[in-house]
């Protein structure tokens, strides 16, 4: 009977440890940012055209907003 209880405790402890490791993994911001950065780099290496188009669109938008702010008659 005691061995069964000890086994059950060990099993529950291992499950709890696994759950805590998963939670830590999800809330570890630097690790998540690193993964996202690696994913973005791989995406760019695979096909840079959408990234170039997106960067160009952002640049045009910023220039347009700055020009509008400077040249508007408010």
C-alpha positions in Angstrom: 0.0 0.0 0.0 2.8 2.5 0.9 4.6 1.7 -2.4 1.4 2.4 -4.4 1.1 5.8 -2.6 4.7 6.6 -3.2 4.4 5.7 -6.9 1.3 7.9 -7.2 3.0 10.8 -5.5 6.0 10.5 -7.8 3.8 10.4 -10.8 1.8 13.4 -9.7 5.1 15.3 -8.9 6.4 14.5 -12.4 3.2 15.7 -14.0 3.3 18.9 -12.0 6.9 19.5 -12.9 6.1 19.0 -16.6 3.2 21.5 -16.3 5.3 24.1 -14.6 8.0 23.7 -17.3 5.4 24.2 -20.0 4.1 27.4 -18.2 7.6 28.7 -17.9 8.2 28.1 -21.5 5.1 30.1 -22.5 5.8 33.1 -20.4 9.6 33.3 -21.1 9.5 36.4 -23.2 13.2 36.4 -24.4 12.9 32.8 -25.5 9.6 33.6 -27.4 11.2 36.6 -29.0 14.2 34.5 -30.1 11.9 31.9 -31.6 9.9 34.6 -33.4 13.1 36.2 -34.7 14.4 32.8 -36.0 11.1 32.1 -37.7 11.1 35.6 -39.4 14.7 35.1 -40.5 13.8 31.7 -42.0 10.8 33.2 -43.7 12.9 36.0 -45.2 15.6 33.5 -46.3 12.9 31.4 -48.0 11.2 34.2 -49.8 12.3 37.8 -49.3 9.8 39.4 -51.7 6.9 39.8 -49.2 9.2 41.3 -46.7 10.6 43.8 -49.2 7.1 44.8 -50.3 6.0 45.1 -46.7 9.0 47.3 -45.7 8.4 49.5 -48.8 4.7 49.9 -47.9 5.6 50.9 -44.3 8.3 53.4 -45.6 5.8 55.0 -48.0 3.2 55.2 -45.3 5.6 56.9 -42.9 6.8 59.3 -45.5 3.2 60.1 -46.4 2.2 60.7 -42.7 5.2 62.9 -42.1 4.6 64.9 -45.3 0.9 65.3 -44.4 1.8 66.5 -40.9 4.3 69.0 -42.2 2.3 70.3 -45.1 -1.2 70.4 -43.6 -2.7 73.8 -42.8 -4.0 73.0 -39.3 
